Amino acid sequence: MAEPAIAVEVLHAGVQGVWRRRVVLPVGSTALQAVEAAGGLRELPAEVLEPLRLGIHARRIEADQVLRDGDRVEIYRPLALDPMAARRRRAGKG
């Protein structure tokens, strides 16, 4: 009998475009294991991976988060500008 499995999507929306992979993993797998299985640690730039910032459907998670079938693991890129600084700039205070 086959081991129970889940199917998840791993993606990163970068400046150059969207990197997206679908993977099938054993039940109980973590977000980090999904990124590894999708090839993200080999294919994505170091500035995206260190530190690794992850989410599921726009909700921030830790790398050890256990996944469910159908989850979409998002790899976030670093912020180009601090959100508070951007607000101050728009308001003309900085």
KOLGU-4560 file (N, C-alpha, C; in nm, 3 decimals, padded with zeros to 5 digits):
<recs>
<n_xx: 00.084 n_yy: -00.118 n_zz: 00.000 ca_xx: 00.000 ca_yy: 00.000 ca_zz: 00.000 c_xx: 00.088 c_yy: 00.124 c_zz: 00.000 mol: A seq: 1 type: MET>
<n_xx: 00.054 n_yy: 00.222 n_zz: -00.079 ca_xx: 00.135 ca_yy: 00.343 ca_zz: -00.092 c_xx: 00.120 c_yy: 00.431 c_zz: 00.031 mol: A seq: 2 type: ALA>
<n_xx: 00.228 n_yy: 00.499 n_zz: 00.062 ca_xx: 00.229 ca_yy: 00.593 ca_zz: 00.175 c_xx: 00.139 c_yy: 00.712 c_zz: 00.140 mol: A seq: 3 type: GLU>
<n_xx: 00.059 n_yy: 00.760 n_zz: 00.238 ca_xx: -00.027 ca_yy: 00.877 ca_zz: 00.211 c_xx: 00.058 c_yy: 00.997 c_zz: 00.169 mol: A seq: 4 type: PRO>
<n_xx: 00.008 n_yy: 01.071 n_zz: 00.071 ca_xx: 00.084 ca_yy: 01.184 ca_zz: 00.018 c_xx: -00.004 c_yy: 01.308 c_zz: 00.007 mol: A seq: 5 type: ALA>
<n_xx: 00.064 n_yy: 01.423 n_zz: -00.001 ca_xx: -00.003 ca_yy: 01.551 ca_zz: -00.024 c_xx: 00.061 c_yy: 01.617 c_zz: -00.146 mol: A seq: 6 type: ILE>
<n_xx: -00.016 n_yy: 01.696 n_zz: -00.216 ca_xx: 00.035 ca_yy: 01.774 ca_zz: -00.329 c_xx: 00.033 c_yy: 01.920 c_zz: -00.289 mol: A seq: 7 type: ALA>
<n_xx: 00.147 n_yy: 01.987 n_zz: -00.304 ca_xx: 00.157 ca_yy: 02.129 ca_zz: -00.271 c_xx: 00.227 c_yy: 02.204 c_zz: -00.384 mol: A seq: 8 type: VAL>
<n_xx: 00.208 n_yy: 02.334 n_zz: -00.385 ca_xx: 00.274 ca_yy: 02.419 ca_zz: -00.482 c_xx: 00.373 c_yy: 02.507 c_zz: -00.407 mol: A seq: 9 type: GLU>
<n_xx: 00.490 n_yy: 02.527 n_zz: -00.464 ca_xx: 00.591 ca_yy: 02.615 ca_zz: -00.406 c_xx: 00.616 c_yy: 02.724 c_zz: -00.509 mol: A seq: 10 type: VAL>
<n_xx: 00.611 n_yy: 02.851 n_zz: -00.466 ca_xx: 00.634 ca_yy: 02.958 ca_zz: -00.562 c_xx: 00.707 c_yy: 03.076 c_zz: -00.502 mol: A seq: 11 type: LEU>
<n_xx: 00.770 n_yy: 03.149 n_zz: -00.593 ca_xx: 00.840 ca_yy: 03.273 ca_zz: -00.558 c_xx: 00.814 c_yy: 03.373 c_zz: -00.670 mol: A seq: 12 type: HIS>
<n_xx: 00.760 n_yy: 03.488 n_zz: -00.633 ca_xx: 00.736 ca_yy: 03.594 ca_zz: -00.732 c_xx: 00.853 c_yy: 03.691 c_zz: -00.724 mol: A seq: 13 type: ALA>
<n_xx: 00.945 n_yy: 03.677 n_zz: -00.816 ca_xx: 01.064 ca_yy: 03.761 ca_zz: -00.817 c_xx: 01.052 c_yy: 03.873 c_zz: -00.918 mol: A seq: 14 type: GLY>
<n_xx: 01.153 n_yy: 03.956 n_zz: -00.923 ca_xx: 01.157 ca_yy: 04.068 ca_zz: -01.015 c_xx: 01.158 c_yy: 04.017 c_zz: -01.160 mol: A seq: 15 type: VAL>
<n_xx: 01.224 n_yy: 03.906 n_zz: -01.184 ca_xx: 01.237 ca_yy: 03.851 ca_zz: -01.319 c_xx: 01.119 c_yy: 03.764 c_zz: -01.362 mol: A seq: 16 type: GLN>
<n_xx: 01.027 n_yy: 03.738 n_zz: -01.270 ca_xx: 00.912 ca_yy: 03.655 ca_zz: -01.304 c_xx: 00.878 c_yy: 03.560 c_zz: -01.191 mol: A seq: 17 type: GLY>
<n_xx: 00.785 n_yy: 03.471 n_zz: -01.217 ca_xx: 00.738 ca_yy: 03.378 ca_zz: -01.116 c_xx: 00.805 c_yy: 03.243 c_zz: -01.134 mol: A seq: 18 type: VAL>
<n_xx: 00.859 n_yy: 03.191 n_zz: -01.023 ca_xx: 00.917 ca_yy: 03.057 ca_zz: -01.017 c_xx: 00.814 c_yy: 02.971 c_zz: -00.946 mol: A seq: 19 type: TRP>
<n_xx: 00.768 n_yy: 02.863 n_zz: -01.010 ca_xx: 00.659 ca_yy: 02.782 ca_zz: -00.954 c_xx: 00.686 c_yy: 02.634 c_zz: -00.981 mol: A seq: 20 type: ARG>
<n_xx: 00.669 n_yy: 02.554 n_zz: -00.875 ca_xx: 00.684 ca_yy: 02.409 ca_zz: -00.888 c_xx: 00.575 c_yy: 02.340 c_zz: -00.806 mol: A seq: 21 type: ARG>
<n_xx: 00.526 n_yy: 02.228 n_zz: -00.857 ca_xx: 00.433 ca_yy: 02.143 ca_zz: -00.782 c_xx: 00.511 c_yy: 02.020 c_zz: -00.737 mol: A seq: 22 type: ARG>
<n_xx: 00.488 n_yy: 01.980 n_zz: -00.613 ca_xx: 00.557 ca_yy: 01.862 ca_zz: -00.560 c_xx: 00.457 c_yy: 01.775 c_zz: -00.484 mol: A seq: 23 type: VAL>
<n_xx: 00.486 n_yy: 01.647 n_zz: -00.480 ca_xx: 00.409 ca_yy: 01.552 ca_zz: -00.401 c_xx: 00.501 c_yy: 01.503 c_zz: -00.290 mol: A seq: 24 type: VAL>
<n_xx: 00.453 n_yy: 01.513 n_zz: -00.167 ca_xx: 00.533 ca_yy: 01.482 ca_zz: -00.049 c_xx: 00.456 c_yy: 01.389 c_zz: 00.044 mol: A seq: 25 type: LEU>
<n_xx: 00.528 n_yy: 01.320 n_zz: 00.132 ca_xx: 00.459 ca_yy: 01.238 ca_zz: 00.232 c_xx: 00.380 c_yy: 01.326 c_zz: 00.329 mol: A seq: 26 type: PRO>
<n_xx: 00.270 n_yy: 01.275 n_zz: 00.379 ca_xx: 00.193 ca_yy: 01.345 ca_zz: 00.482 c_xx: 00.287 c_yy: 01.373 c_zz: 00.600 mol: A seq: 27 type: VAL>
<n_xx: 00.278 n_yy: 01.493 n_zz: 00.657 ca_xx: 00.365 ca_yy: 01.532 ca_zz: 00.768 c_xx: 00.485 c_yy: 01.612 c_zz: 00.725 mol: A seq: 28 type: GLY>
<n_xx: 00.501 n_yy: 01.638 n_zz: 00.596 ca_xx: 00.615 ca_yy: 01.715 ca_zz: 00.545 c_xx: 00.601 c_yy: 01.862 c_zz: 00.585 mol: A seq: 29 type: SER>
<n_xx: 00.715 n_yy: 01.929 n_zz: 00.594 ca_xx: 00.719 ca_yy: 02.069 ca_zz: 00.635 c_xx: 00.737 c_yy: 02.161 c_zz: 00.514 mol: A seq: 30 type: THR>
<n_xx: 00.720 n_yy: 02.289 n_zz: 00.538 ca_xx: 00.739 ca_yy: 02.389 ca_zz: 00.433 c_xx: 00.882 c_yy: 02.384 c_zz: 00.379 mol: A seq: 31 type: ALA>
<n_xx: 00.980 n_yy: 02.372 n_zz: 00.466 ca_xx: 01.119 ca_yy: 02.364 ca_zz: 00.422 c_xx: 01.142 c_yy: 02.242 c_zz: 00.335 mol: A seq: 32 type: LEU>
<n_xx: 01.084 n_yy: 02.129 n_zz: 00.371 ca_xx: 01.097 ca_yy: 02.009 ca_zz: 00.288 c_xx: 01.035 c_yy: 02.029 c_zz: 00.151 mol: A seq: 33 type: GLN>
<n_xx: 00.926 n_yy: 02.104 n_zz: 00.144 ca_xx: 00.863 ca_yy: 02.133 ca_zz: 00.014 c_xx: 00.955 c_yy: 02.219 c_zz: -00.071 mol: A seq: 34 type: ALA>
<n_xx: 01.016 n_yy: 02.320 n_zz: -00.011 ca_xx: 01.108 ca_yy: 02.408 ca_zz: -00.084 c_xx: 01.226 c_yy: 02.326 c_zz: -00.136 mol: A seq: 35 type: VAL>
<n_xx: 01.279 n_yy: 02.238 n_zz: -00.051 ca_xx: 01.391 ca_yy: 02.153 ca_zz: -00.092 c_xx: 01.350 c_yy: 02.060 c_zz: -00.207 mol: A seq: 36 type: GLU>
<n_xx: 01.234 n_yy: 01.995 n_zz: -00.194 ca_xx: 01.188 ca_yy: 01.901 ca_zz: -00.296 c_xx: 01.161 c_yy: 01.970 c_zz: -00.429 mol: A seq: 37 type: ALA>
<n_xx: 01.119 n_yy: 02.096 n_zz: -00.423 ca_xx: 01.089 ca_yy: 02.172 ca_zz: -00.545 c_xx: 01.216 c_yy: 02.225 c_zz: -00.612 mol: A seq: 38 type: ALA>
<n_xx: 01.329 n_yy: 02.216 n_zz: -00.545 ca_xx: 01.454 ca_yy: 02.264 ca_zz: -00.603 c_xx: 01.483 c_yy: 02.409 c_zz: -00.573 mol: A seq: 39 type: GLY>
<n_xx: 01.406 n_yy: 02.469 n_zz: -00.485 ca_xx: 01.423 ca_yy: 02.611 ca_zz: -00.454 c_xx: 01.558 c_yy: 02.646 c_zz: -00.394 mol: A seq: 40 type: GLY>
<n_xx: 01.614 n_yy: 02.557 n_zz: -00.314 ca_xx: 01.743 ca_yy: 02.587 ca_zz: -00.251 c_xx: 01.856 c_yy: 02.589 c_zz: -00.354 mol: A seq: 41 type: LEU>
<n_xx: 01.837 n_yy: 02.521 n_zz: -00.466 ca_xx: 01.938 ca_yy: 02.520 ca_zz: -00.572 c_xx: 01.914 c_yy: 02.630 c_zz: -00.676 mol: A seq: 42 type: ARG>
<n_xx: 01.787 n_yy: 02.660 n_zz: -00.704 ca_xx: 01.753 ca_yy: 02.744 ca_zz: -00.818 c_xx: 01.731 c_yy: 02.892 c_zz: -00.787 mol: A seq: 43 type: GLU>
<n_xx: 01.700 n_yy: 02.925 n_zz: -00.663 ca_xx: 01.667 ca_yy: 03.064 ca_zz: -00.631 c_xx: 01.789 c_yy: 03.139 c_zz: -00.580 mol: A seq: 44 type: LEU>
<n_xx: 01.792 n_yy: 03.273 n_zz: -00.598 ca_xx: 01.908 ca_yy: 03.352 ca_zz: -00.553 c_xx: 01.924 c_yy: 03.351 c_zz: -00.401 mol: A seq: 45 type: PRO>
<n_xx: 02.049 n_yy: 03.362 n_zz: -00.357 ca_xx: 02.081 ca_yy: 03.357 ca_zz: -00.214 c_xx: 02.008 c_yy: 03.464 c_zz: -00.134 mol: A seq: 46 type: ALA>
<n_xx: 01.989 n_yy: 03.584 n_zz: -00.190 ca_xx: 01.924 ca_yy: 03.691 ca_zz: -00.114 c_xx: 01.778 c_yy: 03.658 c_zz: -00.084 mol: A seq: 47 type: GLU>
<n_xx: 01.719 n_yy: 03.568 n_zz: -00.158 ca_xx: 01.581 ca_yy: 03.524 ca_zz: -00.132 c_xx: 01.580 c_yy: 03.419 c_zz: -00.022 mol: A seq: 48 type: VAL>
<n_xx: 01.687 n_yy: 03.339 n_zz: -00.014 ca_xx: 01.690 ca_yy: 03.224 ca_zz: 00.076 c_xx: 01.751 c_yy: 03.253 c_zz: 00.213 mol: A seq: 49 type: LEU>
<n_xx: 01.822 n_yy: 03.361 n_zz: 00.227 ca_xx: 01.889 ca_yy: 03.390 ca_zz: 00.355 c_xx: 01.853 c_yy: 03.529 c_zz: 00.403 mol: A seq: 50 type: GLU>
<n_xx: 01.768 n_yy: 03.543 n_zz: 00.504 ca_xx: 01.695 ca_yy: 03.435 ca_zz: 00.570 c_xx: 01.574 c_yy: 03.393 c_zz: 00.487 mol: A seq: 51 type: PRO>
<n_xx: 01.534 n_yy: 03.269 n_zz: 00.505 ca_xx: 01.420 ca_yy: 03.214 ca_zz: 00.432 c_xx: 01.290 c_yy: 03.264 c_zz: 00.494 mol: A seq: 52 type: LEU>
<n_xx: 01.211 n_yy: 03.336 n_zz: 00.415 ca_xx: 01.084 ca_yy: 03.391 ca_zz: 00.461 c_xx: 00.973 c_yy: 03.320 c_zz: 00.384 mol: A seq: 53 type: ARG>
<n_xx: 00.885 n_yy: 03.250 n_zz: 00.456 ca_xx: 00.783 ca_yy: 03.167 ca_zz: 00.394 c_xx: 00.643 c_yy: 03.206 c_zz: 00.437 mol: A seq: 54 type: LEU>
<n_xx: 00.546 n_yy: 03.169 n_zz: 00.356 ca_xx: 00.407 ca_yy: 03.188 ca_zz: 00.390 c_xx: 00.322 c_yy: 03.084 c_zz: 00.320 mol: A seq: 55 type: GLY>
<n_xx: 00.200 n_yy: 03.070 n_zz: 00.368 ca_xx: 00.100 ca_yy: 02.987 ca_zz: 00.302 c_xx: -00.019 c_yy: 03.076 c_zz: 00.276 mol: A seq: 56 type: ILE>
<n_xx: -00.052 n_yy: 03.095 n_zz: 00.149 ca_xx: -00.165 ca_yy: 03.181 ca_zz: 00.110 c_xx: -00.158 c_yy: 03.317 c_zz: 00.181 mol: A seq: 57 type: HIS>
<n_xx: -00.042 n_yy: 03.382 n_zz: 00.174 ca_xx: -00.017 ca_yy: 03.517 ca_zz: 00.226 c_xx: -00.016 c_yy: 03.526 c_zz: 00.378 mol: A seq: 58 type: ALA>
<n_xx: -00.005 n_yy: 03.415 n_zz: 00.447 ca_xx: 00.007 ca_yy: 03.415 ca_zz: 00.594 c_xx: 00.145 c_yy: 03.363 c_zz: 00.629 mol: A seq: 59 type: ARG>
<n_xx: 00.223 n_yy: 03.444 n_zz: 00.701 ca_xx: 00.362 ca_yy: 03.410 ca_zz: 00.736 c_xx: 00.367 c_yy: 03.283 c_zz: 00.819 mol: A seq: 60 type: ARG>
<n_xx: 00.462 n_yy: 03.194 n_zz: 00.787 ca_xx: 00.481 ca_yy: 03.069 ca_zz: 00.861 c_xx: 00.630 c_yy: 03.048 c_zz: 00.887 mol: A seq: 61 type: ILE>
<n_xx: 00.659 n_yy: 02.954 n_zz: 00.974 ca_xx: 00.796 ca_yy: 02.911 ca_zz: 01.000 c_xx: 00.828 c_yy: 02.794 c_zz: 00.906 mol: A seq: 62 type: GLU>
<n_xx: 00.955 n_yy: 02.769 n_zz: 00.886 ca_xx: 00.999 ca_yy: 02.663 ca_zz: 00.794 c_xx: 00.956 c_yy: 02.524 c_zz: 00.840 mol: A seq: 63 type: ALA>
<n_xx: 00.932 n_yy: 02.507 n_zz: 00.970 ca_xx: 00.893 ca_yy: 02.375 ca_zz: 01.021 c_xx: 00.741 c_yy: 02.354 c_zz: 01.024 mol: A seq: 64 type: ASP>
<n_xx: 00.666 n_yy: 02.445 n_zz: 00.962 ca_xx: 00.520 ca_yy: 02.432 ca_zz: 00.954 c_xx: 00.484 c_yy: 02.306 c_zz: 00.876 mol: A seq: 65 type: GLN>
<n_xx: 00.402 n_yy: 02.220 n_zz: 00.934 ca_xx: 00.356 ca_yy: 02.099 ca_zz: 00.865 c_xx: 00.249 c_yy: 02.140 c_zz: 00.763 mol: A seq: 66 type: VAL>
<n_xx: 00.262 n_yy: 02.085 n_zz: 00.644 ca_xx: 00.174 ca_yy: 02.123 ca_zz: 00.532 c_xx: 00.053 c_yy: 02.031 c_zz: 00.522 mol: A seq: 67 type: LEU>
<n_xx: -00.049 n_yy: 02.085 n_zz: 00.456 ca_xx: -00.170 ca_yy: 02.008 ca_zz: 00.424 c_xx: -00.182 c_yy: 02.000 c_zz: 00.273 mol: A seq: 68 type: ARG>
<n_xx: -00.258 n_yy: 01.902 n_zz: 00.227 ca_xx: -00.280 ca_yy: 01.886 ca_zz: 00.085 c_xx: -00.340 c_yy: 02.014 c_zz: 00.026 mol: A seq: 69 type: ASP>
<n_xx: -00.283 n_yy: 02.060 n_zz: -00.085 ca_xx: -00.333 ca_yy: 02.180 ca_zz: -00.152 c_xx: -00.272 c_yy: 02.310 c_zz: -00.107 mol: A seq: 70 type: GLY>
<n_xx: -00.183 n_yy: 02.307 n_zz: -00.006 ca_xx: -00.119 ca_yy: 02.432 ca_zz: 00.039 c_xx: -00.035 c_yy: 02.492 c_zz: -00.072 mol: A seq: 71 type: ASP>
<n_xx: -00.020 n_yy: 02.623 n_zz: -00.069 ca_xx: 00.068 ca_yy: 02.695 ca_zz: -00.160 c_xx: 00.175 c_yy: 02.761 c_zz: -00.074 mol: A seq: 72 type: ARG>
<n_xx: 00.296 n_yy: 02.710 n_zz: -00.079 ca_xx: 00.407 ca_yy: 02.765 ca_zz: -00.001 c_xx: 00.469 c_yy: 02.878 c_zz: -00.081 mol: A seq: 73 type: VAL>
<n_xx: 00.469 n_yy: 02.997 n_zz: -00.022 ca_xx: 00.524 ca_yy: 03.115 ca_zz: -00.089 c_xx: 00.659 c_yy: 03.150 c_zz: -00.028 mol: A seq: 74 type: GLU>
<n_xx: 00.755 n_yy: 03.176 n_zz: -00.115 ca_xx: 00.889 ca_yy: 03.218 ca_zz: -00.071 c_xx: 00.895 c_yy: 03.368 c_zz: -00.097 mol: A seq: 75 type: ILE>
<n_xx: 00.905 n_yy: 03.446 n_zz: 00.012 ca_xx: 00.902 ca_yy: 03.591 ca_zz: -00.001 c_xx: 01.040 c_yy: 03.648 c_zz: -00.026 mol: A seq: 76 type: TYR>
<n_xx: 01.046 n_yy: 03.751 n_zz: -00.110 ca_xx: 01.173 ca_yy: 03.820 ca_zz: -00.136 c_xx: 01.189 c_yy: 03.930 c_zz: -00.031 mol: A seq: 77 type: ARG>
<n_xx: 01.312 n_yy: 03.978 n_zz: -00.013 ca_xx: 01.335 ca_yy: 04.085 ca_zz: 00.085 c_xx: 01.265 c_yy: 04.213 c_zz: 00.042 mol: A seq: 78 type: PRO>
<n_xx: 01.225 n_yy: 04.292 n_zz: 00.139 ca_xx: 01.162 ca_yy: 04.420 ca_zz: 00.109 c_xx: 01.264 c_yy: 04.517 c_zz: 00.053 mol: A seq: 79 type: LEU>
<n_xx: 01.227 n_yy: 04.590 n_zz: -00.051 ca_xx: 01.316 ca_yy: 04.690 ca_zz: -00.109 c_xx: 01.317 c_yy: 04.816 c_zz: -00.023 mol: A seq: 80 type: ALA>
<n_xx: 01.207 n_yy: 04.841 n_zz: 00.048 ca_xx: 01.192 ca_yy: 04.960 ca_zz: 00.130 c_xx: 01.105 c_yy: 04.925 c_zz: 00.248 mol: A seq: 81 type: LEU>
<n_xx: 01.145 n_yy: 04.968 n_zz: 00.366 ca_xx: 01.067 ca_yy: 04.946 ca_zz: 00.487 c_xx: 00.928 c_yy: 05.008 c_zz: 00.470 mol: A seq: 82 type: ASP>
<n_xx: 00.820 n_yy: 04.935 n_zz: 00.502 ca_xx: 00.685 ca_yy: 04.989 ca_zz: 00.484 c_xx: 00.660 c_yy: 05.120 c_zz: 00.560 mol: A seq: 83 type: PRO>
<n_xx: 00.714 n_yy: 05.133 n_zz: 00.680 ca_xx: 00.696 ca_yy: 05.258 ca_zz: 00.756 c_xx: 00.768 c_yy: 05.375 c_zz: 00.687 mol: A seq: 84 type: MET>
<n_xx: 00.887 n_yy: 05.350 n_zz: 00.635 ca_xx: 00.959 ca_yy: 05.455 ca_zz: 00.564 c_xx: 00.882 c_yy: 05.497 c_zz: 00.439 mol: A seq: 85 type: ALA>
<n_xx: 00.824 n_yy: 05.400 n_zz: 00.370 ca_xx: 00.746 ca_yy: 05.432 ca_zz: 00.250 c_xx: 00.625 c_yy: 05.518 c_zz: 00.285 mol: A seq: 86 type: ALA>
<n_xx: 00.558 n_yy: 05.487 n_zz: 00.396 ca_xx: 00.443 ca_yy: 05.569 ca_zz: 00.438 c_xx: 00.487 c_yy: 05.711 c_zz: 00.473 mol: A seq: 87 type: ARG>
<n_xx: 00.597 n_yy: 05.721 n_zz: 00.545 ca_xx: 00.647 ca_yy: 05.855 ca_zz: 00.581 c_xx: 00.682 c_yy: 05.936 c_zz: 00.457 mol: A seq: 88 type: ARG>
<n_xx: 00.745 n_yy: 05.869 n_zz: 00.359 ca_xx: 00.782 ca_yy: 05.935 ca_zz: 00.236 c_xx: 00.657 c_yy: 05.987 c_zz: 00.161 mol: A seq: 89 type: ARG>
<n_xx: 00.554 n_yy: 05.901 n_zz: 00.153 ca_xx: 00.430 ca_yy: 05.941 ca_zz: 00.086 c_xx: 00.361 c_yy: 06.056 c_zz: 00.160 mol: A seq: 90 type: ARG>
<n_xx: 00.374 n_yy: 06.057 n_zz: 00.290 ca_xx: 00.310 ca_yy: 06.162 ca_zz: 00.371 c_xx: 00.395 c_yy: 06.290 c_zz: 00.371 mol: A seq: 91 type: ALA>
<n_xx: 00.516 n_yy: 06.285 n_zz: 00.313 ca_xx: 00.603 ca_yy: 06.402 ca_zz: 00.308 c_xx: 00.676 c_yy: 06.431 c_zz: 00.437 mol: A seq: 92 type: GLY>
<n_xx: 00.693 n_yy: 06.327 n_zz: 00.519 ca_xx: 00.759 ca_yy: 06.346 ca_zz: 00.650 c_xx: 00.896 c_yy: 06.281 c_zz: 00.655 mol: A seq: 93 type: LYS>
<n_xx: 00.952 n_yy: 06.250 n_zz: 00.546 ca_xx: 01.080 ca_yy: 06.183 ca_zz: 00.558 c_xx: 01.150 c_yy: 06.179 c_zz: 00.430 mol: A seq: 94 type: GLY>
</recs>
